[in-house]
Amino acid sequence: MIPNLLPFTGFNPAAFQFLRDLSMNNNREWFAIHKPIYEAELLGPMRSLLNDAGQQCQMEGIPLLGDPKKGLFRIYRDTRFSTDKSPYKNHIGAVLSRDGGTKGIGDLYIHIQPGETFIGGGYWHPEPDLLKKFRERISDDPHGFVRMVQILEGAEMPLITDGALKRLPKGYEQESESPAADFLKWKSFFCMKKFPDEAAQTPHFAHEVTNAARAMLPLLQYGWEIMSG
């Protein structure tokens, strides 16, 4: 853990202004000059947010850890295979996960970006083997999956996807009358709740992270059980 970590008090407006300026000056020279602002206004508060939200989750028995060292994504972009050679991301992201790190599957994700701040989580573009297991379990118990979807909707954290097949996948053609037929076509299973930038500028945002973790826990546990089965 990081010593002398301050409680989360919210991201200052300066954090969002830094990200706006970075999007207009995405180069190493500008970033080197303004790096102290990034560290003070984004890196430090995000570490505090992870720590506070993680402690709240542990107190509630939610099996997610907020690690101020391992839970942050680097702001540096991997440009090796991209036509966009901008060296920096225009947001800061972090996760609460079962081991506190960013390499897990089935995590809660925090995204801070001007006009695009959100908390999300679940299974985004799972590997083919895991996606296959999702479809197998949905097929085996479609009513159970639909109940889980309804629980998420009731918690105002509806299940969404960013891609789906036009037809039922091979081997599931006979499932057209299943109550979960449409979900068998999905390529991702995740939840997301957007927030105005001002919401992240108060200490209460740590509670929003915990609330989101509690709300999306049925989805996270659904995938964890698939992976451990």
SULHU-V235553 format. One record per residue. N is the residue number from 1. PHI is phi as a letter, one per 20 degrees, with the letter a starting at -180 (999 if undefined). OMEGA is omega as a letter, one per 30 degrees, with the letter a starting at -180 (999 if undefined). Layout:
{{N | PHI | OMEGA} {N | PHI | OMEGA}}
This chain:
{{1 | 999 | a} {2 | e | a} {3 | f | l} {4 | l | l} {5 | f | a} {6 | f | l} {7 | f | l} {8 | f | l} {9 | d | a} {10 | o | l} {11 | e | l} {12 | f | l} {13 | g | l} {14 | f | l} {15 | f | a} {16 | f | l} {17 | f | l} {18 | g | a} {19 | f | l} {20 | f | a} {21 | f | l} {22 | f | l} {23 | f | l} {24 | e | a} {25 | c | a} {26 | e | l} {27 | b | a} {28 | f | a} {29 | f | l} {30 | f | a} {31 | f | a} {32 | f | l} {33 | f | a} {34 | d | a} {35 | g | l} {36 | g | l} {37 | f | l} {38 | g | a} {39 | f | a} {40 | f | a} {41 | e | a} {42 | c | a} {43 | f | a} {44 | f | l} {45 | f | l} {46 | f | l} {47 | f | l} {48 | f | l} {49 | f | l} {50 | f | a} {51 | f | a} {52 | f | a} {53 | f | l} {54 | f | l} {55 | f | l} {56 | f | l} {57 | f | l} {58 | f | l} {59 | f | a} {60 | e | a} {61 | m | l} {62 | e | a} {63 | f | l} {64 | c | l} {65 | d | l} {66 | d | a} {67 | d | a} {68 | f | l} {69 | e | a} {70 | e | a} {71 | e | a} {72 | e | l} {73 | e | l} {74 | f | l} {75 | f | a} {76 | f | a} {77 | e | l} {78 | e | a} {79 | e | a} {80 | g | a} {81 | d | a} {82 | c | l} {83 | f | l} {84 | e | a} {85 | e | l} {86 | g | a} {87 | f | a} {88 | c | l} {89 | f | l} {90 | d | l} {91 | b | l} {92 | c | a} {93 | c | l} {94 | b | a} {95 | c | l} {96 | d | a} {97 | b | a} {98 | f | l} {99 | d | l} {100 | n | a} {101 | e | a} {102 | e | a} {103 | d | a} {104 | f | l} {105 | c | a} {106 | n | a} {107 | c | l} {108 | d | a} {109 | d | l} {110 | d | a} {111 | c | l} {112 | d | a} {113 | b | a} {114 | g | l} {115 | m | a} {116 | c | a} {117 | f | l} {118 | b | l} {119 | d | a} {120 | b | l} {121 | r | l} {122 | p | a} {123 | c | a} {124 | e | a} {125 | l | l} {126 | f | l} {127 | g | a} {128 | g | a} {129 | f | l} {130 | f | l} {131 | f | l} {132 | f | l} {133 | f | l} {134 | g | a} {135 | f | l} {136 | f | a} {137 | f | l} {138 | f | l} {139 | f | a} {140 | f | a} {141 | b | a} {142 | f | a} {143 | f | l} {144 | f | l} {145 | f | l} {146 | f | l} {147 | f | l} {148 | f | l} {149 | f | l} {150 | f | l} {151 | f | l} {152 | f | l} {153 | f | l} {154 | f | l} {155 | e | a} {156 | l | l} {157 | c | a} {158 | f | l} {159 | f | a} {160 | c | l} {161 | c | l} {162 | d | l} {163 | a | a} {164 | b | l} {165 | f | l} {166 | f | l} {167 | c | l} {168 | g | a} {169 | f | a} {170 | g | a} {171 | n | a} {172 | c | a} {173 | g | a} {174 | f | a} {175 | e | a} {176 | f | a} {177 | e | a} {178 | f | l} {179 | f | l} {180 | d | a} {181 | g | a} {182 | f | a} {183 | f | l} {184 | f | l} {185 | e | a} {186 | f | l} {187 | d | l} {188 | b | l} {189 | c | a} {190 | b | l} {191 | d | l} {192 | b | l} {193 | c | a} {194 | e | a} {195 | c | l} {196 | f | a} {197 | g | a} {198 | f | a} {199 | f | a} {200 | e | a} {201 | e | l} {202 | c | l} {203 | f | a} {204 | f | a} {205 | f | l} {206 | f | l} {207 | f | l} {208 | f | l} {209 | f | l} {210 | f | l} {211 | f | l} {212 | f | l} {213 | f | l} {214 | f | a} {215 | f | a} {216 | e | a} {217 | g | l} {218 | g | l} {219 | f | a} {220 | f | a} {221 | f | l} {222 | g | l} {223 | f | l} {224 | g | a} {225 | f | l} {226 | f | a} {227 | f | a} {228 | e | a} {229 | f | 999}}
